[in-house]
């Protein structure tokens, strides 16, 4: 789901040219869409009534390096960049429950699934661009980045059945994480030509 992003980036031109080395640190926090997740499960199992229990978030940090190119047009500059690096991903805890009417007991059986949060690292890449409007040495900047990583999940599922007995199982596999990040900020030119 939509969330918050903080980016700090640096562009180092090669020999006062319009190309150079791009460096970036970004931190992104996006809530997990537990409602859509539970609704999808509900569609596949009409015998129970499902509902979310916990709303948690993805939290990813990216450390990236690569190349940039800039095209200055008077006070405007158009930048493009391509970077690779590492993603440090904190994956959310996913908890939801269900109830099912039991006519023999005249009541409802309760169930719960709790996937524990996990942390992992993965290769990541970024493709992005900015538009900067220069005011003296500072610039107002608007940018868009597409960042992608495919971390591996390694966690535990705690399933509580209708008898209130916990069943634990190991869960692993890949999850694709893609962020489209819109940035608004201030750029500062350290050295001018």
C-alpha positions as CSV (number, residue, x, y, z in Angstrom):
1,X,0.0,0.0,0.0
2,X,1.2,3.6,-0.3
3,X,3.6,4.7,2.4
4,X,6.5,7.0,3.3
5,X,9.9,7.3,1.7
6,X,13.1,9.1,2.6
7,X,16.0,9.3,0.0
8,X,19.4,10.8,0.3
9,X,21.4,10.8,-3.0
10,X,24.6,12.1,-4.3
11,X,25.8,12.6,-7.9
12,X,29.6,12.9,-8.6
13,X,30.3,14.1,-12.1
14,X,33.3,12.6,-14.0
15,X,35.7,15.4,-15.1
16,X,33.0,18.1,-15.0
17,X,30.9,16.3,-17.5
18,X,27.2,15.5,-17.6
19,X,27.7,11.9,-16.6
20,X,29.0,10.5,-13.3
21,X,28.6,8.2,-10.3
22,X,25.2,8.1,-8.5
23,X,24.9,7.0,-4.9
24,X,21.7,6.7,-2.9
25,X,20.3,5.6,0.5
26,X,16.6,5.2,0.7
27,X,14.2,4.0,3.5
28,X,10.7,3.0,2.6
29,X,7.8,2.1,4.9
30,X,4.6,0.6,3.3
31,X,1.7,-1.0,5.2
32,X,0.8,-4.5,4.2
33,X,-2.6,-4.7,2.6
34,X,-4.1,-7.2,5.1
35,X,-7.6,-6.5,4.0
36,X,-7.1,-7.5,0.4
37,X,-5.0,-10.5,1.5
38,X,-7.8,-11.7,3.8
39,X,-10.5,-11.0,1.1
40,X,-8.6,-13.3,-1.3
41,X,-8.5,-16.1,1.2
42,X,-12.2,-15.6,1.9
43,X,-13.0,-16.1,-1.8
44,X,-11.2,-19.4,-1.8
45,X,-12.9,-20.7,1.4
46,X,-16.6,-19.7,1.7
47,X,-17.1,-22.0,4.7
48,X,-15.4,-19.7,7.2
49,X,-15.7,-15.9,7.9
50,X,-12.2,-14.4,7.7
51,X,-11.0,-11.1,9.1
52,X,-7.7,-9.3,9.7
53,X,-6.1,-9.3,13.2
54,X,-2.9,-7.2,12.8
55,X,-1.9,-4.4,10.4
56,X,1.9,-4.4,9.9
57,X,4.3,-2.8,7.5
58,X,7.1,-3.6,5.1
59,X,10.2,-1.6,5.9
60,X,13.0,-1.6,3.3
61,X,16.4,0.2,3.3
62,X,18.3,0.4,0.0
63,X,22.0,1.2,-0.4
64,X,22.6,1.8,-4.1
65,X,25.4,2.9,-6.5
66,X,25.5,3.3,-10.3
67,X,25.6,5.9,-13.0
68,X,23.7,9.1,-13.7
69,X,23.3,11.4,-16.8
70,X,22.1,15.0,-16.6
71,X,20.9,17.4,-19.3
72,X,20.9,21.0,-18.3
73,X,18.6,23.5,-20.1
74,X,19.1,27.0,-18.6
75,X,17.7,26.8,-15.0
76,X,16.2,23.3,-15.6
77,X,18.1,20.0,-15.4
78,X,16.8,16.6,-16.4
79,X,18.5,13.7,-14.7
80,X,18.4,9.9,-15.3
81,X,20.1,7.2,-13.3
82,X,20.5,3.4,-13.1
83,X,21.8,1.8,-9.9
84,X,22.3,-1.5,-8.2
85,X,22.8,-2.4,-4.6
86,X,21.5,-4.2,-1.6
87,X,18.0,-4.1,-0.1
88,X,17.7,-4.7,3.7
89,X,14.0,-5.9,4.0
90,X,12.0,-6.2,7.2
91,X,8.9,-8.1,6.1
92,X,5.7,-7.7,8.0
93,X,3.9,-9.9,10.5
94,X,0.7,-11.2,8.9
95,X,-2.0,-12.2,11.3
96,X,-5.6,-13.0,10.4
97,X,-8.4,-15.1,11.9
98,X,-11.6,-17.0,10.9
99,X,-14.7,-18.3,12.5
100,X,-17.0,-21.1,11.4
101,X,-20.4,-21.9,12.8
102,X,-20.6,-25.4,14.3
103,X,-24.2,-26.6,14.5
104,X,-23.4,-29.6,16.8
105,X,-22.0,-27.2,19.4
106,X,-24.4,-24.3,18.6
107,X,-21.4,-21.9,18.5
108,X,-18.5,-20.7,16.5
109,X,-15.1,-22.4,16.1
110,X,-12.2,-19.9,16.1
111,X,-9.0,-20.2,14.0
112,X,-5.9,-18.0,13.7
113,X,-2.9,-17.8,11.4
114,X,0.2,-15.8,12.4
115,X,3.2,-15.5,10.1
116,X,6.1,-14.1,12.2
117,X,8.0,-11.0,10.8
118,X,11.3,-11.7,9.2
119,X,14.4,-9.8,8.0
120,X,16.5,-10.5,5.0
121,X,18.8,-8.9,2.4
122,X,18.6,-9.1,-1.4
123,X,20.1,-7.7,-4.6
124,X,18.2,-4.6,-5.7
125,X,18.1,-2.2,-8.7
126,X,16.8,1.3,-9.3
127,X,15.8,3.2,-12.4
128,X,14.9,6.8,-11.8
129,X,14.9,10.4,-13.0
130,X,14.6,13.9,-11.6
131,X,13.7,17.4,-12.8
132,X,15.6,20.1,-11.0
133,X,14.9,23.9,-11.1
134,X,17.9,25.9,-10.1
135,X,17.7,28.8,-7.7
136,X,21.3,30.0,-7.2
137,X,23.2,26.9,-6.0
138,X,20.2,25.1,-4.6
139,X,17.5,23.5,-6.7
140,X,13.9,22.4,-6.2
141,X,13.7,18.8,-7.3
142,X,11.0,16.4,-8.3
143,X,11.9,12.8,-9.0
144,X,10.5,9.3,-9.7
145,X,12.2,6.0,-9.0
146,X,11.3,2.4,-9.7
147,X,13.1,0.1,-7.2
148,X,12.9,-3.6,-7.2
149,X,14.2,-6.5,-5.0
150,X,13.3,-10.2,-4.6
151,X,14.1,-11.1,-1.0
152,X,13.7,-14.7,0.3
153,X,11.2,-15.2,3.1
154,X,12.3,-17.4,6.0
155,X,9.7,-17.4,8.8
156,X,7.3,-19.4,11.0
157,X,3.6,-19.9,10.7
158,X,1.7,-20.3,14.0
159,X,-1.7,-21.8,13.2
160,X,-4.2,-22.1,16.1
161,X,-7.0,-24.5,15.4
162,X,-10.6,-24.7,16.8
163,X,-9.3,-26.6,19.9
164,X,-6.9,-23.7,20.7
165,X,-3.9,-26.0,19.8
166,X,-0.9,-24.3,18.1
167,X,0.7,-25.9,15.0
168,X,4.0,-24.5,13.9
169,X,5.5,-24.8,10.4
170,X,8.4,-23.3,8.5
171,X,7.6,-21.0,5.6
172,X,10.2,-19.9,3.0
173,X,10.2,-18.7,-0.6
174,X,10.7,-15.5,-2.6
175,X,8.6,-12.4,-2.5
176,X,8.8,-9.7,-5.2
177,X,9.0,-6.1,-3.8
178,X,8.6,-3.2,-6.1
179,X,8.4,0.4,-5.1
180,X,7.4,3.4,-7.2
181,X,8.7,6.4,-5.3
182,X,7.8,10.0,-5.9
183,X,10.3,12.4,-4.4
184,X,10.1,16.1,-3.7
185,X,13.1,17.8,-2.2
186,X,16.0,20.2,-2.3
187,X,19.2,19.6,-4.3
188,X,22.4,21.5,-3.6
189,X,25.3,21.9,-6.0
190,X,28.6,21.7,-4.1
191,X,30.9,22.7,-7.0
192,X,29.9,24.7,-10.0
193,X,31.8,24.9,-13.3
